């Protein structure tokens, strides 16, 4: 079988294979949800 490697181009010389990326999501409830999102991205 042939699997196409999907690359994400960063610059003309740099590309990252999509399979190398990992996504994680966090959902915060309550009145300070937006602050949690900001604090989570900094840490």
C-alpha positions in Angstrom: 0.0 0.0 0.0 1.1 3.6 -0.7 0.5 6.2 2.0 1.1 9.9 1.1 3.1 11.8 3.7 1.4 15.1 4.2 3.9 17.9 4.9 3.2 21.3 6.5 5.5 23.9 4.9 7.0 26.3 7.5 9.6 27.9 5.2 11.0 26.9 1.8 13.7 24.8 3.6 11.6 23.6 6.6 8.6 21.2 6.5 7.0 19.1 9.3 5.2 15.8 8.6 1.6 16.1 9.7 1.8 12.8 11.5 4.5 14.3 13.8 2.0 16.8 15.3 -0.2 16.2 18.3 -3.2 18.3 19.2 -4.6 18.6 22.7 -7.6 20.7 23.8 -8.7 22.0 27.1 -12.1 23.4 27.9 -12.6 25.5 31.0 -16.1 26.3 32.3 -17.1 29.1 34.5 -16.6 32.9 34.5 -12.8 32.8 34.0 -12.7 30.4 31.0 -10.9 32.9 28.7 -8.2 33.5 31.3 -7.6 29.7 31.6 -7.1 29.5 27.9 -4.5 32.3 28.0 -2.7 30.8 31.0 -2.7 27.3 29.5 -1.0 28.5 26.3 1.8 30.2 28.3 2.7 27.2 30.4 
